[in-house]
Structure formats: C-alpha cells, structure tokens
Amino acid sequence: MNRKSLSRRDFLKWSAAAAGTATLAACGTAPAQPASAPTGAAPADSPQTTSAPAAASSSLTGQIEYLSYDLGPANASREEIVKVFEAANPGAKVKLTVLPYGDIWQKLAAQMAAGQPPDVIYGDFSLLRYAQEGELLELDDRFQADLTLTNPDLFTTNMTDAMQAKYGTNHIHTLILGTWTPILYYNRELFDAAGASYPTEEWTWEDLRATAKQLTKPDDNQYGFQFGTTLDQVGWLWWEQKPDDFWATPQIFPEKTVFNSEPGLGVMSMYYNLGALDKSAIPFEESGTYQVYGGGFGAGKVAMLNGGDWDAGWGFRELAFTWGMTLIPKMRKDYRPALNTMVPCNVISAATKQPDLAWAFIRFMSATTEGQTLIGQGAYETPVLKEVAHSDAVLKPEWAAPGYDTRVKAAELPGPMYTPYPLNLNLWEFPGKFLDPTVEKLMAGEMTPQEAVAYLDQEGIPYFQKQKQEMTG
C-alpha cells in the first residue's frame, strides 16, 4: 500500500493482530545473560554529561542487529544514528533491519521461539510481554549506575517506565527514547477562508464544537472535525473528565471499565453531538476514502483533526496546505491532565552475545544529545532529553508548522504517564467488533449515548472478563 494512503490506525491494527500471533508463537525462552559492568555510565563527577555519544569507547567491538518497523521518513534518522554510533565506536557494527509494521512481530516471534532474536528491538511497552517470558535483558543495574538516566531533571518523562510494575514485572527492561502525545491539528487555510480564529491551548471541546459547526460546508463536502483512532480517542476523552479511577479505561485495565458511567457517557456524547446533532464531524466511512495520509484532513476537506504528534513527522510534513497544531481541547475548563500516554522504547534480547554493545547503542539513542537530536529530527517520536527537546534543531525544522512545540509541551504536562494496552490483549478485537460500530451508529444518529453505553457494557463486561482470565503475570 502506498504510504501516503496509510493511516497509523491501519499500522497499529495490523501490528496488534500480528502481536497476538507473536505471543502465542513465542514459546521458546532464551536463558538470561548475566549482567556485566555497565557501559556508558556518566562519570561520577559529571551527572549531567550527555554530549558524548554513548560515552564512546574504543573497547566496544562486535556486531549487533537492530530490528525496527518501517518509520517512513524517520527511517533516515535510524540510518544516521547507526552511522554516527559506528563512527564513534570503530570496532562496533550495527545491522539495521527494517520490516513492514504488519510483518515485524511475526518474524520476531519466530526468532524468539528459535532462540535467535535480534540483539536490540524497537517498539513500545507491549514488548514487555517478552519480559514475562524471560526473553528480555534486565537493565536495572545498568540503568541505576547511569547518572544521566537516573537524573529525572534531565528528561521530559519518567525514564524508569513506572507502569512496568502494573504488567507483572518490577524490573526495567525498556529504555525510552521518545514520547507520543495527542495533538489538535487544524487547517489554517480553511480557518482563514471562514475568518475563524485558530484553536488555542485554552479551548474546550465546546469551543471546538462551535467552530466545527461554523467550518462545515455540506455543499463543498467540507467538515469541521475528524476524530482520530477510536481506541486512542476514547482514552483521551475519558481521562480529560478526571474520572475517579484513571486505570479503568479500555486501554489500560479494560476489565475494570464501566461504560455506563459519567466518563463513558461523556465520551459517547462527544461522538453523538459532533456527528448526529451537528453533522460537523466527517463520517468514519468517508474519512478514509481519500488517498492521502490523514484521510479527509490530509485531503484538505476537514478543518480540525484530533490525532497524535507522530502524524506531524510521519505524513503531515508532506501535506499540500498550511496547517497548525496545539494541545487538544479540555473537557473541563479548569483541568488538563497529562496525556503522554505512549512511549516508544528499545529493548535488548536476553539471548544477545553483545550486552555491553547493545546497551551502549540504546543509551546513545536515549541519553546523548547526538542520538536524541537525530530522534527529534526524524519527527516520529518527540525526544525525552530536555536540552534536545527544547532545541531549535528539533523544534524548528524547515517544514515545522505553527505550534510545533506543542508536542514537547504536551509531554511535559504534570501528572503520571497513563501507559495503555495490556500485554496480551488483542487491541483491535473489541474495538473492531463493538466500539467502532457503536461510534459509527452514534455519529449517524442510529443510537443514543445512553443506548451506546448500555450496549458496550453488555458486550464488554464478559469480553474483558475473558481477557483477564487469559492474562499472564
């Protein structure tokens, strides 16, 4: 499929299905390697040393394989990372393997089962499923000995990935290299043509709703708003209402989710209001018919889109119109939660024969100015090292849209990191069968919010009870 017509929703959907297969296939467990002395730790008298590439050492020798899924334009950043790291460590070689998103997890599962996985793997928190199988290297000693990584003042997010304990392990297995945050994108040209004011960080969803109605022109097939991926959107809207239990959402602990609740009704009402009542949100079946990245928004037919900051670097830099970005609207005027809900990371296979080299390589990406600058320039992830995240090199690329610094502001909002997605949950089965069709009916006026929450509980409670029974750890 042409990358321009591919949405990240499709990307993640294929991956989640493959990851479910991967979990079943990964029955072989490689023996954990003993941790040797940490490599790349900052000197004791220099806790903020981050400029030297992975504390470059001529003693690093050998070869490792780095497995990554296709990052589109950001692939160039990974290629440059390998070049710079190898230049700083002449005795070291890194083989970069890039696979399509729908293929990588099946291949990884087969390699894990055979006891011959790649040394370093790029992904997200879902890789912790392999930690439960004993197939990932524990990084505790190396992490704790590193005076840069253990200094929280240097990073925009919690580098210890505190959520890991929620998923059956108290050890550090991942090294975060960036954040992914929700963003409100807007088409400046459609706003200008209508004489409408651009969205601001103080907007509420009611402000968005009023402006979306103003910018909807049925005769021109123009809509005011486009919802992003339903599973992500539900979580963001849910958390914005300050629920009593932040973990009881479909993304985190879905077995605790009750849709017939104030947050559940709030989420469903948003779809109903913008779709059925106002008719200002582009119907789901229409949003993906345009052969450009971002669907209707990317085609210039939608004034606003609630998506992720990854869109800016993945496909929006190529859009044919002028756009801008800001924080997503507030559900409550007096409340804005931290929504840095997802973190991309690297892990090291327990079966690696080059643990020191693998650690030095992933540390280079996460804790050095060189590595983090390349991550930021790739624009698929937002850097976590503050001095880089706030730098002009990252925040002011030539293609940057107004408000591009929002991706850093969003990552630095105070509050815990609400990392979603249980390890063995097929992310797209429940949304595909129940949540997505319900949202479409809401937007078409075929179901009320009250009917929607009752239906989702009726189907969701037994579904998630079964999922809980199947969870490991």
C-alpha positions as CSV (number, residue, x, y, z in Angstrom):
1,M,0.0,0.0,0.0
2,N,1.2,3.5,-0.8
3,R,2.5,5.1,2.4
4,K,0.6,8.2,1.8
5,S,-2.8,6.4,2.0
6,L,-1.8,4.6,5.1
7,S,-3.1,5.8,8.5
8,R,-1.4,5.0,11.8
9,R,-4.6,3.3,12.7
10,D,-4.1,0.8,10.0
11,F,-0.5,0.5,11.1
12,L,-1.4,-0.3,14.7
13,K,-4.3,-2.6,13.7
14,W,-2.1,-4.8,11.6
15,S,0.6,-4.8,14.3
16,A,-1.8,-5.7,17.1
17,A,-3.2,-8.7,15.3
18,A,0.3,-9.8,14.5
19,A,1.4,-9.3,18.0
20,G,-1.3,-11.5,19.3
21,T,0.0,-14.3,17.0
22,A,3.5,-13.4,18.2
23,T,2.6,-14.0,21.8
24,L,1.3,-17.5,21.0
25,A,4.3,-18.4,18.9
26,A,6.9,-17.2,21.4
27,C,7.1,-20.4,23.3
28,G,10.9,-20.7,23.5
29,T,12.6,-18.9,26.3
30,A,16.3,-17.9,25.9
31,P,18.4,-18.0,29.1
32,A,19.0,-14.6,30.6
33,Q,22.6,-13.4,30.3
34,P,24.4,-12.3,33.5
35,A,24.7,-8.5,33.6
36,S,28.3,-7.3,33.3
37,A,29.6,-4.0,34.4
38,P,27.5,-1.2,32.9
39,T,28.9,0.5,29.8
40,G,28.2,4.2,29.0
41,A,27.5,5.4,32.5
42,A,28.3,9.0,33.2
43,P,31.4,9.8,35.3
44,A,30.6,10.1,39.0
45,D,31.6,13.8,39.0
46,S,29.6,14.7,35.9
47,P,25.9,13.7,36.4
48,Q,24.7,15.8,33.5
49,T,27.1,14.6,30.9
50,T,25.0,13.8,27.8
51,S,27.0,15.0,24.9
52,A,29.5,12.2,24.3
53,P,27.9,9.5,22.1
54,A,27.1,6.6,24.4
55,A,30.4,7.5,26.3
56,A,32.2,6.4,23.1
57,S,34.7,3.7,23.8
58,S,37.2,2.1,21.5
59,S,36.7,-1.1,23.6
60,L,33.3,-1.6,22.1
61,T,33.7,-4.3,19.4
62,G,31.5,-6.8,17.6
63,Q,28.2,-6.6,15.8
64,I,24.6,-6.3,16.8
65,E,21.3,-6.4,14.9
66,Y,18.7,-3.6,15.4
67,L,15.2,-4.6,14.4
68,S,12.7,-1.7,13.7
69,Y,9.4,-1.4,11.9
70,D,9.1,0.9,9.0
71,L,9.1,4.5,10.2
72,G,8.6,6.1,6.8
73,P,10.5,9.4,6.7
74,A,12.0,8.7,10.1
75,N,13.9,5.7,8.7
76,A,16.6,8.2,7.7
77,S,17.1,9.1,11.3
78,R,17.7,5.5,12.3
79,E,20.2,5.1,9.4
80,E,22.1,8.2,10.6
81,I,22.1,7.0,14.2
82,V,23.8,3.8,13.1
83,K,26.4,5.8,11.1
84,V,27.2,8.2,13.9
85,F,27.4,5.5,16.6
86,E,29.7,3.3,14.4
87,A,31.9,6.4,13.7
88,A,32.3,6.9,17.4
89,N,33.0,3.2,18.0
90,P,35.1,2.0,15.1
91,G,35.2,-1.6,16.3
92,A,31.4,-1.8,16.5
93,K,28.9,-2.6,13.8
94,V,25.1,-2.3,13.8
95,K,23.0,-4.1,11.3
96,L,19.7,-2.2,10.9
97,T,16.8,-4.4,9.9
98,V,13.6,-2.6,8.9
99,L,10.4,-4.5,8.3
100,P,6.8,-3.5,7.4
101,Y,4.7,-3.0,10.5
102,G,2.5,-5.9,9.7
103,D,5.4,-8.4,9.4
104,I,7.8,-7.5,12.2
105,W,6.0,-9.1,15.1
106,Q,5.5,-12.5,13.4
107,K,9.2,-12.5,12.4
108,L,10.2,-11.5,16.0
109,A,8.0,-14.3,17.5
110,A,9.7,-16.9,15.3
111,Q,13.1,-15.6,16.2
112,M,12.3,-15.6,19.9
113,A,10.9,-19.1,19.7
114,A,14.1,-20.3,17.9
115,G,16.4,-18.6,20.5
116,Q,17.9,-16.4,17.8
117,P,16.3,-13.0,18.2
118,P,17.9,-9.7,17.1
119,D,20.0,-8.0,19.8
120,V,18.0,-4.8,20.0
121,I,14.3,-4.3,19.2
122,Y,12.4,-1.1,18.7
123,G,8.8,-0.9,19.8
124,D,6.7,0.1,22.8
125,F,5.5,-1.2,26.1
126,S,3.9,-4.2,24.5
127,L,7.3,-5.7,24.2
128,L,7.2,-6.3,27.9
129,R,5.2,-9.5,27.1
130,Y,8.7,-10.9,26.3
131,A,10.0,-9.8,29.7
132,Q,7.4,-12.1,31.3
133,E,8.8,-14.9,29.2
134,G,12.4,-14.2,30.4
135,E,13.4,-13.2,26.9
136,L,14.5,-9.6,27.5
137,L,17.6,-8.4,29.3
138,E,17.0,-6.8,32.7
139,L,18.5,-3.3,32.6
140,D,18.2,-2.4,36.3
141,D,21.9,-2.5,37.2
142,R,23.0,-0.6,34.0
143,F,20.2,2.0,34.4
144,Q,20.8,2.6,38.1
145,A,24.6,3.1,37.6
146,D,24.0,5.7,34.9
147,L,24.0,9.2,36.4
148,T,22.3,10.7,33.4
149,L,19.4,8.3,33.1
150,T,18.7,8.4,36.9
151,N,18.5,12.2,36.9
152,P,14.8,13.0,36.4
153,D,15.5,16.7,35.9
154,L,17.1,15.9,32.6
155,F,14.1,14.3,30.9
156,T,10.6,15.2,29.9
157,T,9.1,11.9,31.2
158,N,9.7,9.2,33.7
159,M,12.6,7.2,32.3
160,T,12.0,4.3,34.7
161,D,8.7,3.5,33.0
162,A,6.8,3.1,36.2
163,M,4.0,1.3,34.5
164,Q,6.0,-1.8,34.2
165,A,5.1,-3.0,37.7
166,K,1.4,-3.0,36.5
167,Y,2.2,-5.6,34.0
168,G,3.8,-8.4,36.0
169,T,7.4,-7.2,36.3
170,N,9.3,-4.9,38.7
171,H,12.4,-4.8,36.6
172,I,13.5,-2.3,34.0
173,H,13.5,-3.9,30.5
174,T,12.8,-0.9,28.3
175,L,14.8,2.3,27.6
176,I,12.5,5.1,26.5
177,L,13.7,7.2,23.5
178,G,10.7,9.4,23.0
179,T,7.1,10.2,23.7
180,W,3.9,10.1,21.7
181,T,1.2,12.7,22.6
182,P,-2.3,13.7,21.4
183,I,-2.5,16.9,19.3
184,L,-5.2,19.0,17.8
185,Y,-4.3,19.8,14.2
186,Y,-6.0,22.5,12.1
187,N,-6.1,23.6,8.5
188,R,-5.1,27.2,8.6
189,E,-6.4,27.9,5.1
190,L,-9.9,26.7,5.9
191,F,-9.9,28.9,9.1
192,D,-8.6,31.9,7.1
193,A,-11.3,31.5,4.4
194,A,-14.0,31.5,7.1
195,G,-12.5,34.3,9.1
196,A,-12.4,32.0,12.1
197,S,-9.9,32.3,15.0
198,Y,-7.3,29.5,15.3
199,P,-7.6,27.0,18.2
200,T,-5.7,27.9,21.3
201,E,-4.4,25.9,24.3
202,E,-7.4,27.2,26.3
203,W,-10.0,25.8,24.0
204,T,-12.6,23.5,25.5
205,W,-14.4,20.8,23.4
206,E,-17.4,23.2,23.4
207,D,-15.2,25.8,21.7
208,L,-14.2,23.2,19.1
209,R,-17.8,22.1,18.6
210,A,-19.0,25.7,17.9
211,T,-16.1,26.3,15.5
212,A,-16.6,22.9,13.8
213,K,-20.2,23.9,13.0
214,Q,-19.0,27.2,11.6
215,L,-16.5,25.5,9.3
216,T,-18.8,22.8,8.0
217,K,-20.0,23.3,4.4
218,P,-22.0,20.4,3.2
219,D,-22.3,21.7,-0.4
220,D,-18.5,21.7,-0.6
221,N,-18.1,18.4,1.2
222,Q,-16.2,20.2,3.9
223,Y,-16.3,19.2,7.5
224,G,-15.3,20.9,10.7
225,F,-13.7,18.0,12.6
226,Q,-12.3,14.5,12.3
227,F,-11.9,12.0,15.1
228,G,-8.6,10.1,15.3
229,T,-8.3,6.4,16.1
230,T,-11.3,5.4,18.3
231,L,-9.4,3.4,20.9
232,D,-6.9,6.3,21.5
233,Q,-9.6,8.9,21.3
234,V,-11.8,7.2,23.9
235,G,-8.9,7.1,26.3
236,W,-8.0,10.7,25.8
237,L,-11.6,11.9,26.3
238,W,-12.1,9.6,29.2
239,W,-9.0,10.9,31.1
240,E,-9.9,14.5,30.4
241,Q,-13.0,14.2,32.5
242,K,-11.0,13.4,35.7
243,P,-12.5,10.0,36.4
244,D,-12.3,8.5,39.9
245,D,-10.2,5.6,38.5
246,F,-7.7,6.6,35.8
247,W,-6.8,3.0,35.2
248,A,-10.4,1.8,34.4
249,T,-10.3,2.6,30.7
250,P,-10.4,0.2,27.7
251,Q,-6.7,0.9,27.0
252,I,-5.3,0.0,30.4
253,F,-7.4,-2.3,32.6
254,P,-10.4,-2.9,30.3
255,E,-11.8,-5.5,32.7
256,K,-12.5,-2.6,35.1
257,T,-14.1,-0.4,32.5
258,V,-17.7,0.6,33.0
259,F,-19.1,2.5,30.0
260,N,-22.4,3.3,31.8
261,S,-20.6,5.9,33.9
262,E,-20.0,9.7,33.8
263,P,-16.8,9.4,31.7
264,G,-18.4,6.8,29.4
265,L,-21.4,8.9,28.7
266,G,-19.2,11.9,28.2
267,V,-17.1,10.2,25.6
268,M,-20.2,8.8,23.7
269,S,-21.9,12.1,23.9
270,M,-19.0,13.8,22.1
271,Y,-19.3,11.5,19.1
272,Y,-23.1,11.9,19.1
273,N,-23.1,15.7,19.4
274,L,-20.5,16.3,16.7
275,G,-21.8,13.6,14.4
276,A,-25.6,13.1,14.7
277,L,-26.6,16.5,16.1
278,D,-24.2,18.9,14.5
279,K,-23.2,16.9,11.4
280,S,-19.9,18.7,11.6
281,A,-17.7,15.6,12.0
282,I,-16.8,13.7,8.9
283,P,-18.4,10.2,8.9
284,F,-16.0,7.4,9.6
285,E,-16.7,5.7,6.3
286,E,-15.8,8.9,4.4
287,S,-12.7,10.0,6.4
288,G,-10.5,7.2,4.9
289,T,-11.6,7.4,1.3
290,Y,-9.0,10.0,0.4
291,Q,-5.7,8.5,-0.9
292,V,-3.6,10.8,1.3
293,Y,-2.1,10.4,4.7
294,G,-4.7,11.6,7.3
295,G,-7.7,10.8,5.2
296,G,-10.2,13.7,5.0
297,F,-8.0,16.1,6.9
298,G,-5.0,15.3,4.8
299,A,-7.0,15.9,1.7
300,G,-7.9,19.4,2.9
301,K,-11.6,18.6,3.4
302,V,-11.6,18.8,7.2
303,A,-10.7,21.8,9.3
304,M,-9.5,20.0,12.5
305,L,-8.2,16.6,13.5
306,N,-7.5,15.1,16.9
307,G,-4.5,12.8,16.3
308,G,-1.0,12.1,17.6
309,D,2.2,14.0,17.4
310,W,3.6,11.2,15.2
311,D,1.4,12.4,12.4
312,A,3.4,15.6,12.1
313,G,6.6,13.7,11.2
314,W,5.1,10.7,9.5
315,G,2.9,12.2,6.8
316,F,1.8,15.8,7.6
317,R,5.0,17.4,6.6
318,E,4.0,16.5,3.0
319,L,0.5,18.0,3.1
320,A,-0.4,20.5,0.3
321,F,-1.9,23.1,2.6
322,T,-0.7,25.2,5.6
323,W,-1.6,23.6,8.9
324,G,-1.0,24.3,12.6
325,M,-1.1,22.3,15.9
326,T,-2.0,22.9,19.5
327,L,-3.0,21.0,22.7
328,I,-6.2,19.1,22.4
329,P,-9.2,20.9,23.9
330,K,-10.2,20.5,27.5
331,M,-13.3,18.6,28.6
332,R,-13.3,20.8,31.8
333,K,-12.2,24.4,31.8
334,D,-10.2,24.0,35.0
335,Y,-8.5,20.7,34.2
336,R,-5.9,19.4,31.8
337,P,-4.3,16.0,32.5
338,A,-1.0,14.7,31.3
339,L,-1.8,12.6,28.2
340,N,1.7,11.4,27.3
341,T,0.1,8.0,27.1
342,M,2.6,6.1,25.0
343,V,6.3,5.7,24.9
344,P,8.5,4.3,22.2
345,C,11.4,2.4,23.5
346,N,14.3,-0.1,22.8
347,V,14.8,-3.4,24.5
348,I,17.7,-5.9,24.5
349,S,17.2,-9.6,23.9
350,A,18.3,-11.8,26.8
351,A,20.0,-14.0,24.2
352,T,22.3,-11.3,22.9
353,K,26.0,-12.1,22.9
354,Q,26.9,-8.4,23.0
355,P,25.1,-7.0,26.0
356,D,27.6,-4.1,26.5
357,L,27.5,-3.1,22.9
358,A,23.7,-3.3,22.8
359,W,23.4,-1.2,25.9
360,A,25.8,1.4,24.6
361,F,23.7,1.6,21.4
362,I,20.3,2.1,23.0
363,R,21.8,4.5,25.6
364,F,23.2,6.6,22.7
365,M,19.6,7.0,21.3
366,S,18.1,7.9,24.7
367,A,20.6,9.8,26.7
368,T,23.0,11.7,24.4
369,T,22.5,14.9,22.6
370,E,23.6,13.4,19.3
371,G,21.3,10.5,19.5
372,Q,18.3,12.4,20.8
373,T,18.8,15.2,18.2
374,L,18.6,12.6,15.4
375,I,15.4,11.1,17.0
376,G,13.9,14.6,17.1
377,Q,14.8,15.3,13.5
378,G,13.1,12.1,12.5
379,A,10.0,13.6,14.0
380,Y,8.2,10.3,14.5
381,E,8.9,10.5,18.2
382,T,9.4,13.5,20.5
383,P,12.8,13.5,22.3
384,V,12.9,12.9,26.0
385,L,16.2,14.6,26.8
386,K,15.1,18.2,27.7
387,E,18.1,20.0,26.3
388,V,17.3,18.4,22.9
389,A,13.6,18.5,23.1
390,H,13.8,22.3,23.6
391,S,16.4,22.9,21.0
392,D,15.9,24.7,17.7
393,A,17.3,21.7,15.9
394,V,14.3,19.7,17.0
395,L,11.6,22.3,17.3
396,K,12.3,24.4,14.2
397,P,12.8,22.1,11.2
398,E,12.2,23.9,7.9
399,W,8.8,22.2,7.5
400,A,7.6,22.8,11.1
401,A,4.1,24.2,11.4
402,P,3.0,26.9,13.8
403,G,2.6,25.3,17.3
404,Y,5.1,22.6,16.6
405,D,6.5,23.0,20.1
406,T,3.1,21.7,21.4
407,R,4.5,18.1,21.2
408,V,7.0,19.0,23.9
409,K,4.5,20.9,26.0
410,A,2.1,18.0,25.9
411,A,4.8,15.6,27.0
412,E,5.8,17.8,29.9
413,L,2.3,18.3,31.4
414,P,2.4,17.4,35.1
415,G,1.0,14.0,36.1
416,P,1.7,10.3,35.7
417,M,2.2,8.5,32.5
418,Y,-1.0,6.6,31.7
419,T,0.5,3.9,29.6
420,P,-2.2,1.9,27.8
421,Y,-2.6,-1.5,26.4
422,P,-2.4,-4.7,28.4
423,L,0.3,-7.1,27.2
424,N,-1.7,-9.9,25.7
425,L,-4.8,-8.0,24.8
426,N,-5.7,-8.0,21.1
427,L,-6.2,-4.3,20.9
428,W,-8.4,-4.2,17.9
429,E,-10.8,-7.2,18.5
430,F,-13.1,-5.3,20.9
431,P,-13.0,-2.0,19.1
432,G,-13.4,-3.8,15.7
433,K,-16.4,-5.8,16.9
434,F,-18.1,-3.4,19.3
435,L,-16.6,0.0,19.9
436,D,-16.1,1.2,16.3
437,P,-19.5,0.1,15.1
438,T,-21.1,1.8,18.1
439,V,-19.3,5.0,17.5
440,E,-20.4,5.0,13.8
441,K,-24.0,4.4,14.9
442,L,-23.8,7.3,17.4
443,M,-22.4,9.6,14.7
444,A,-25.2,8.6,12.3
445,G,-27.9,9.1,14.9
446,E,-28.8,5.4,14.9
447,M,-28.1,5.1,18.7
448,T,-28.2,7.5,21.7
449,P,-25.3,7.8,24.1
450,Q,-27.4,6.0,26.8
451,E,-28.1,3.1,24.4
452,A,-24.4,3.0,23.4
453,V,-23.0,2.7,27.0
454,A,-25.6,0.0,27.9
455,Y,-24.7,-2.0,24.8
456,L,-20.9,-1.7,25.4
457,D,-21.2,-2.9,29.0
458,Q,-23.4,-5.7,27.9
459,E,-20.8,-6.9,25.4
460,G,-17.7,-5.6,27.1
461,I,-18.0,-7.0,30.6
462,P,-18.0,-10.7,29.6
463,Y,-15.4,-9.9,26.9
464,F,-12.9,-8.3,29.2
465,Q,-13.5,-10.9,31.9
466,K,-12.4,-13.5,29.5
467,Q,-9.4,-11.3,28.6
468,K,-8.4,-11.0,32.2
469,Q,-8.5,-14.8,32.7
470,E,-6.1,-15.2,29.8
471,M,-3.6,-12.5,31.0
472,T,-0.3,-13.8,32.2
473,G,1.9,-12.5,35.1
